[in-house]
Amino acid sequence: MSVLHLRVVTPASATDDVLTVLRADAGVTNLVLHRSVVVGARDGVPPADLVGADVAREAVDSVVDGLQALGLERSGSIVLEAVDTALGDDVVRAEAAAPGEGDDALIWEQVERAADGGATASATFYAFLVLATLIAAVGLLTDSQVLIVGAMVLGPEFGPLAALAVAVVRRRHDLVPGPLRALGLGFPLAMAVTATGVALLDAVGLVPQEFLDGRRPLTSFVASPDQFSVVVAVLAGIAGTLSLTSAKSGPLVGVFISVTTVPAAADFAAGVVTAQYGTALGALGQLVLNLGCILLAAVVTLRLQHALWRRARRGVRR
């Protein structure tokens, strides 16, 4: 069952319009109205009404569009909450009446919030990126695929890439600076810290000779971009975008494991420090290639999803 709970805070003057929007959509059920129960967080704010409903995921985007047209983002609020379990004939009927399948539904507001949250250039984001790159560096020095995979899982770079894709497709210029700052500052910071760490290890003779000689058969792929790197990055971008729009986090972990952005950043830093400039150049190429292909695939996937979902909604209206 794919249902979201909708909670709308509305001034009393707009309540009837809110009810009209919700009642007009067959994907809405369990409509609840509480008059004058929202007292506001500040003195002097008049009480507002609270409207609740369960909405089939396929109908959420059109419902939110209708509520936004009433200006509720300024005069009230619109909250969407995930529902783990929803039982009842009314819920089943609402889902059946909504267009398409729940997993295919594109809820733009939810996608924008998720992407924007993942693109925040916070200290936590930088910390995760630095830690992931350091772990990848240890994996490269010891030729350990396990550590490389661990670094891929820990890397947070898909969030900013997804936010950039949403900004391009939605033509939201205000969403661009955040992810660009996160990527533009995060990767250089992570590579600088990693380079410092590798330099310290090299100074005390702890960098394995096998790494210095370029003998690392299990991890040499990190600095060797080829046509398969393009294929994997494109597929990862598609899968990551689908997991974002369908609100499924499981497949997203697989996306992290499949791309070598963080390991490539670590390989570049380690290669520069140990004077393996060919390796460093290959790793840099791998990093740029992966980032570019993931972003391109995400943009194309979002555009295609948007076109298909608009067609599905138009078909239902007819």
Long-range contacts (C-beta under 8 A, 24 or more apart in sequence): 1-83, 1-85, 1-86, 1-87, 1-91, 1-92, 1-95, 2-56, 2-57, 2-58, 2-95, 2-101, 2-102, 2-103, 2-105, 3-54, 3-55, 3-56, 3-57, 3-83, 3-86, 3-91, 3-94, 3-95, 4-54, 4-55, 4-57, 4-60, 4-80, 4-81, 4-82, 4-83, 5-52, 5-53, 5-54, 5-55, 5-80, 5-81, 5-82, 5-83, 6-51, 6-52, 6-53, 6-54, 6-55, 6-60, 6-63, 6-78, 6-79, 6-80, 6-81, 7-50, 7-51, 7-52, 7-78, 7-79, 7-80, 7-81, 8-50, 8-51, 8-52, 8-53, 8-67, 8-72, 8-76, 8-77, 8-78, 8-79, 9-38, 9-48, 9-49, 9-50, 9-72, 9-76, 9-77, 9-79, 10-48, 10-49, 10-50, 10-51, 10-70, 10-72, 10-75, 10-76, 11-46, 11-48, 11-49, 11-75, 11-76, 12-36, 12-46, 12-47, 12-48, 12-49, 14-70, 14-71, 14-72, 14-75, 14-76, 15-49, 15-51, 17-70, 18-51, 18-67, 18-70, 18-72, 19-51, 21-63, 21-66, 21-67, 21-70, 22-51, 22-53, 22-63, 24-66, 25-55, 25-59, 25-62, 25-63, 25-66, 26-59, 26-94, 26-97, 26-98, 27-55, 27-56, 27-58, 27-59, 27-60, 27-62, 27-63, 27-94, 27-95, 27-97, 27-98, 28-53, 28-54, 28-55, 28-56, 28-59, 28-63, 28-94, 29-53, 29-54, 29-55, 29-90, 29-91, 29-93, 29-94, 30-54, 30-88, 30-90, 30-91, 48-76, 54-83, 54-86, 54-91, 54-94, 55-94, 56-94, 56-95, 56-97, 56-98, 56-102, 57-98, 57-102, 57-103, 57-105, 57-107, 58-95, 58-98, 58-99, 58-100, 58-101, 58-102, 58-104, 58-105, 59-94, 59-98, 59-99, 60-105, 60-107, 60-110, 61-105, 61-106, 61-107, 61-108, 61-109, 61-309, 61-313, 62-313, 64-107, 64-109, 80-107, 80-109, 80-110, 82-247, 99-312, 99-313, 99-315, 99-316, 100-309, 100-312, 103-246, 103-248, 104-246, 104-305, 104-308, 104-309, 104-312, 105-246, 105-309, 106-245, 106-305, 106-306, 106-309, 107-245, 108-170, 110-247, 111-166, 111-244, 111-245, 111-302, 112-166, 112-170, 112-172, 112-175, 114-162, 114-244, 114-247, 115-159, 115-162, 115-163, 115-165, 115-166, 115-175, 115-244, 116-163, 116-166, 116-175, 116-178, 117-159, 118-156, 118-158, 118-159, 118-160, 118-162, 118-163, 119-159, 119-160, 119-162, 119-163, 119-164, 119-175, 119-178, 119-179, 119-182, 120-159, 120-178, 120-182, 121-178, 121-181, 121-182, 121-185, 121-186, 125-156, 125-159, 125-182, 125-186, 126-185, 126-186, 126-189, 126-190, 128-154, 128-155, 128-156, 129-155, 129-156, 129-157, 129-186, 129-187, 129-189, 129-190, 129-262, 130-189, 130-190, 130-193, 130-194, 132-156, 132-190, 132-262, 133-190, 133-191, 133-193, 133-194, 133-262, 133-265, 133-266, 133-269, 134-190, 134-193, 134-194, 134-197, 134-266, 136-194, 136-262, 136-263, 136-265, 136-266, 136-267, 137-194, 137-197, 137-198, 137-266, 137-269, 137-270, 139-219, 139-263, 139-266, 140-211, 140-216, 140-219, 140-222, 140-263, 140-266, 140-267, 140-270, 141-198, 141-201, 141-207, 141-208, 141-211, 141-270, 142-208, 143-210, 143-211, 143-216, 143-217, 143-218, 143-219, 144-218, 144-219, 145-218, 145-219, 148-219, 148-222, 148-260, 148-263, 149-257, 151-262, 151-263, 151-266, 152-256, 152-257, 152-258, 152-259, 152-260, 152-262, 152-263, 153-253, 153-256, 153-257, 154-262, 155-256, 155-261, 155-262, 157-183, 157-186, 157-187, 157-261, 157-262, 157-291, 158-240, 158-252, 158-255, 158-256, 158-294, 160-186, 161-237, 161-240, 161-291, 161-294, 161-295, 161-298, 162-240, 162-241, 162-244, 162-298, 164-295, 164-298, 165-241, 165-295, 165-298, 165-299, 165-301, 165-302, 166-302, 168-299, 169-299, 169-302, 169-303, 169-306, 183-291, 187-265, 187-287, 190-262, 190-265, 190-266, 190-269, 191-265, 191-266, 191-268, 191-269, 192-269, 194-265, 194-266, 194-269, 194-270, 195-269, 195-270, 195-272, 195-273, 198-269, 198-270, 198-273, 198-274, 199-273, 202-273, 202-274, 207-274, 211-270, 211-274, 212-274, 212-276, 214-276, 214-279, 219-263, 221-260, 222-260, 222-263, 222-264, 222-266, 222-267, 222-283, 222-286, 223-264, 223-267, 223-271, 223-279, 223-280, 223-282, 223-283, 223-286, 224-282, 224-286, 225-282, 225-285, 225-286, 225-289, 229-260, 229-286, 229-289, 229-290, 229-293, 230-289, 230-293, 232-258, 232-259, 233-259, 233-289, 233-290, 233-292, 233-293, 233-294, 233-297, 234-293, 234-294, 234-296, 234-297, 235-297, 236-294, 236-297, 237-293, 237-294, 237-295, 237-296, 237-297, 237-298, 237-301, 238-297, 238-298, 238-301, 240-294, 240-298, 241-297, 241-298, 241-301, 241-302, 241-305, 242-301, 245-302, 245-305, 259-290, 259-294, 260-286, 260-290, 261-287, 261-290, 261-291, 261-294, 264-290
